[in-house]
């Protein structure tokens, strides 16, 4: 029994970190395409907002070119398993690929096209930003703005790609 206590404590910390990575929210406003480089990994939730509108911009990212990024400059991805504008990424998937959520109508900045922006309701009632009909996500392994480690990565049943401003996939 005594040997299991450290394992239980470690598991509890891991669960707490996973929950923090899923449920946290940060402001989607300000900063521009590379405005802020706060945190990274599992402790960084998607650029979601609680009450404010998310921003989608365009930035040049090494190896994938000009792609969509959130207000903090983190690469935005789409999931090929998503269909008809609805997310297929929940649970562990959403922990690794936090959805870009918004508290208002999302807005396009720095080269993103407002006509391609939209939203979709998630199962938890939150509003996820879409672009060219694709729900958008960040990737927790992108530790800083300008990374695109999730490009052409097969995870949770389908590949992930950043999007060019015209709505086409990047990085194949």
C-alpha positions in Angstrom: 0.0 0.0 0.0 2.8 2.5 0.9 4.4 2.0 -2.6 1.2 2.9 -4.4 0.8 6.3 -2.7 3.6 7.9 -4.8 2.1 6.4 -8.0 -1.4 7.7 -7.1 0.1 11.1 -6.3 1.9 11.2 -9.7 -1.3 10.1 -11.5 -3.3 12.8 -9.7 -0.8 15.5 -10.9 -0.9 14.1 -14.4 -4.7 14.2 -14.5 -4.7 17.7 -13.0 -2.3 18.9 -15.8 -4.4 17.2 -18.5 -7.6 18.9 -17.2 -5.8 22.3 -17.0 -4.7 21.8 -20.6 -8.2 21.0 -21.8 -10.3 23.5 -19.8 -8.1 26.5 -19.5 -8.8 29.6 -21.6 -6.8 32.5 -22.5 -7.6 35.7 -24.2 -8.0 35.6 -28.0 -7.4 39.3 -28.3 -4.4 41.4 -28.8 -0.9 40.6 -29.8 -1.1 40.1 -33.6 0.2 37.1 -35.3 3.3 36.6 -33.0 2.2 38.9 -30.2 2.8 36.7 -27.2 4.6 33.5 -26.6 3.1 32.4 -23.3 3.8 28.9 -22.1 3.7 25.7 -24.2 3.0 22.1 -24.1 0.1 20.7 -22.1 -0.2 23.8 -19.9 -1.2 25.9 -22.9 -4.8 25.7 -24.0 -5.9 26.8 -27.4 -6.3 30.5 -27.9 -9.8 30.3 -26.7 -11.7 33.1 -25.2 -14.2 33.5 -22.5 -16.3 36.4 -23.5 -14.1 37.8 -26.3 -13.8 37.0 -29.9 -11.0 34.8 -31.2 -8.7 36.2 -33.9 -7.3 34.3 -36.9 -4.3 35.6 -38.7 -1.8 34.5 -41.3 2.0 34.1 -40.6 4.9 32.5 -42.3 5.8 29.3 -40.6 9.0 27.4 -41.5 8.5 24.3 -43.8 4.7 25.0 -44.4 4.7 28.6 -45.6 1.9 31.1 -45.0 -0.7 29.5 -42.8 -3.4 30.4 -40.3 -2.3 31.2 -36.7 -4.2 32.2 -33.6 -3.7 35.6 -31.8 -0.5 34.3 -30.1 1.0 33.1 -33.4 0.4 29.4 -32.8 -0.3 27.3 -35.9 -3.9 26.4 -36.5 -4.7 22.9 -37.8 -7.6 21.1 -39.3 -8.5 17.4 -38.8 -9.4 15.3 -41.8 -11.8 13.3 -39.7 -14.0 16.3 -39.1 -17.0 16.2 -41.5 -19.6 18.8 -42.5 -18.1 21.5 -40.3 -18.5 19.4 -37.1 -15.6 18.4 -34.8 -14.7 14.7 -34.3 -12.1 15.6 -31.7 -13.1 15.2 -28.1 -11.6 13.8 -24.9 -7.9 12.8 -25.3 -8.0 14.2 -28.8 -9.0 17.6 -27.6 -6.3 17.5 -24.9 -3.6 17.0 -27.5 -5.3 19.2 -30.1 -7.2 22.0 -28.2 -10.0 23.5 -30.3 -9.9 27.2 -31.1 -13.0 28.5 -29.3 -14.5 31.9 -29.2 -16.9 33.9 -27.0 -18.1 36.0 -29.9 -17.9 36.3 -33.7 -14.3 35.4 -34.7 -12.4 38.0 -36.7 -9.8 37.8 -39.4 -6.6 39.8 -39.1 -3.2 40.0 -40.9 -4.3 38.3 -44.2 -6.9 35.8 -43.0 -10.2 36.0 -45.0 -13.2 37.0 -43.0 -15.5 35.4 -45.6 -14.0 32.0 -44.7 -14.5 32.3 -41.0 -17.4 30.7 -39.2 -18.3 28.7 -36.1 -19.6 25.4 -35.0 -21.1 24.3 -31.7 -19.2 21.6 -29.8 -20.8 18.9 -27.7 -19.9 20.8 -24.5 -21.8 23.8 -25.7 -18.7 25.9 -26.5 -18.3 27.6 -29.9 -15.4 26.5 -32.1 -13.9 28.6 -34.8 -14.0 27.3 -38.4 -12.2 28.3 -41.5 -13.4 27.3 -45.0 -15.7 24.9 -43.1 -13.0 23.2 -41.1 -13.0 23.4 -37.3 -9.6 24.8 -36.1 -7.2 23.5 -33.4 -3.8 24.2 -32.0 -1.3 21.4 -31.1 0.1 21.1 -27.6 3.6 20.0 -29.0 3.9 23.4 -30.6 5.7 25.0 -27.7 6.1 28.4 -29.2 4.7 30.6 -32.0 5.8 29.7 -35.5 6.1 25.9 -34.9 4.1 23.4 -36.9 5.0 20.0 -35.4 1.5 18.6 -36.1 1.8 18.9 -39.9 0.9 15.7 -41.7 0.7 13.9 -38.4 -1.6 10.9 -38.2 -3.4 11.0 -34.8 -6.8 10.0 -33.5 -7.8 8.3 -36.8 -6.8 10.9 -39.4 -4.1 13.3 -40.5 -3.7 16.9 -39.3 -2.6 19.9 -41.4 -2.3 23.6 -41.1 -4.4 25.7 -43.5 -3.2 28.2 -46.1 -5.3 31.5 -46.2 -7.2 30.2 -49.2 -8.5 27.3 -47.1 -6.2 24.6 -48.8 -4.1 22.3 -46.6 -0.5 23.0 -46.1 2.6 20.8 -45.6 2.1 17.5 -47.4 
